[in-house]
Amino acid sequence: MARSNKAKTREIGVDSRYNSVLLMRFINTVMKCGKKSVAEKVIYAALSLIEKKLGEGGLSVFEVAIANVTPSVEVRSKRVGGATYQVPVEVRKNRAVSLALRWIVKSASAMRKKGSKTFADCLHIEILDAYNKRGGAFKMCEEKYKMAEANKAFSYLNF
């Protein structure tokens, strides 16, 4: 059954240090169990490590990294007759950014489980990898694109 009304989107404020909505979305993605202050400390520590390593602004490096990891297409399942096809579809901008943020956090936490580094260290390494177009999050983006490219023949089955 379809919705009677469109779902309301909540306004997200800006973070206290950089006045960036994108960074606040990232803080909300990293946050666990409602501990926003802990997530802010981790992210600000990661951005300061980036600034020390590259000598550039941490926020500008972060924004470029997100742009590099943001997917443009993805595949969705569509059932036609008795078969299920993977149909390539363009990703909405809001969803694409959310996917990019999630992938960076997921890759950093996977790195954290392997070694004994702090999460801020793992996060700054993953952001630098995304900035340089390599690493786990960029690999996930490339996999999405390859899946869409492989199933390009089914693009006539529009949603």
C-alpha positions in Angstrom: 0.0 0.0 0.0 1.3 3.4 -0.9 2.0 6.2 1.5 -0.7 8.8 1.8 1.8 11.6 2.6 5.4 12.1 1.7 7.8 11.3 4.6 9.1 14.5 6.2 12.9 15.1 6.1 14.4 16.5 9.2 16.7 19.5 9.0 20.3 18.7 10.2 22.2 21.5 11.8 25.8 22.5 11.3 28.7 21.2 13.4 30.3 23.6 15.9 33.8 23.8 14.6 33.6 23.9 10.8 29.9 25.0 10.2 29.4 22.1 7.8 26.1 20.2 7.3 28.0 17.4 5.6 30.4 17.0 8.5 27.4 16.9 10.9 25.8 14.1 8.8 29.1 12.2 9.1 29.1 12.8 12.9 25.6 11.3 13.1 26.7 8.3 11.0 29.7 7.6 13.3 27.7 8.1 16.5 26.8 5.0 18.5 24.3 4.8 21.3 23.5 8.6 21.2 27.0 9.7 22.2 27.4 12.6 19.8 30.2 14.3 21.8 32.4 11.1 21.5 31.8 11.0 17.8 32.7 14.7 17.4 36.0 14.2 19.3 36.9 11.2 17.1 36.1 13.0 13.8 37.8 16.3 14.8 40.9 14.2 15.9 40.9 12.5 12.5 40.6 15.8 10.6 43.4 17.3 12.7 45.6 14.3 11.8 44.8 14.9 8.1 45.7 18.6 8.5 49.1 17.7 10.1 49.8 15.1 7.4 48.8 17.0 4.3 49.1 20.6 5.4 45.7 21.3 3.7 42.4 22.0 5.4 40.9 18.9 6.9 37.3 19.8 5.8 38.3 20.4 2.1 40.1 17.0 2.0 37.1 15.4 3.6 34.7 16.9 1.0 36.9 15.7 -1.9 37.1 12.2 -0.3 33.3 12.1 -0.1 33.0 13.3 -3.7 35.4 10.5 -4.8 33.4 7.8 -3.0 29.9 9.0 -3.9 28.3 6.5 -6.4 26.4 7.7 -9.4 24.6 4.4 -10.3 23.5 1.3 -8.5 21.5 -1.8 -9.3 18.0 -2.6 -8.0 16.2 -5.9 -8.3 13.2 -6.0 -10.6 11.0 -9.0 -11.0 9.6 -9.6 -14.5 7.7 -12.7 -15.2 9.5 -15.4 -13.2 12.9 -13.9 -13.4 14.6 -11.3 -11.3 16.8 -8.8 -13.0 19.4 -6.4 -11.6 18.5 -3.1 -13.3 21.0 -0.2 -13.2 19.4 3.0 -11.7 20.8 6.5 -11.0 21.2 7.2 -7.3 19.5 10.2 -5.7 22.0 12.7 -4.4 20.9 12.4 -0.8 21.2 8.6 -0.9 24.5 8.7 -2.7 26.1 10.9 0.0 24.6 8.7 2.7 26.1 5.6 1.1 29.5 7.3 0.8 29.5 8.2 4.5 28.4 4.7 5.5 31.1 3.1 3.4 33.9 5.2 4.9 32.7 4.4 8.5 32.4 0.7 7.6 35.8 0.5 6.1 37.4 2.3 9.0 35.7 0.0 11.5 36.9 -3.0 9.6 40.4 -1.6 9.7 40.0 -1.0 13.4 39.0 -4.7 14.0 42.2 -5.8 12.3 44.7 -3.7 14.2 45.1 -2.0 17.6 44.9 1.6 16.3 42.4 4.1 17.6 39.3 4.8 15.6 40.4 8.3 14.8 43.6 6.9 13.2 41.6 4.4 11.2 39.2 7.1 10.1 41.9 9.5 9.0 43.6 6.7 7.0 40.4 5.8 5.3 39.5 9.5 4.5 43.0 9.9 3.0 42.6 6.7 1.0 39.2 8.0 -0.3 40.9 11.3 -1.1 43.6 9.4 -3.2 41.0 7.2 -4.8 41.9 3.9 -3.1 40.9 2.0 0.0 37.9 0.1 1.1 35.2 2.7 0.5 36.4 3.5 -3.0 36.5 -0.2 -3.7 32.8 -0.4 -2.7 32.0 2.4 -5.0 33.8 0.8 -7.9 32.0 -2.5 -7.3 28.6 -0.7 -7.5 29.7 0.8 -10.8 30.9 -2.5 -12.2 27.7 -4.2 -11.3 25.7 -1.5 -13.1 28.0 -1.7 -16.1 27.6 -5.5 -16.3 23.8 -5.3 -16.2 23.5 -2.4 -18.6 21.5 -4.6 -21.0 18.6 -4.6 -18.5 18.4 -0.8 -18.3 15.3 -0.8 -20.5 13.4 -2.2 -17.5 12.9 1.2 -15.9 11.6 1.7 -12.4 
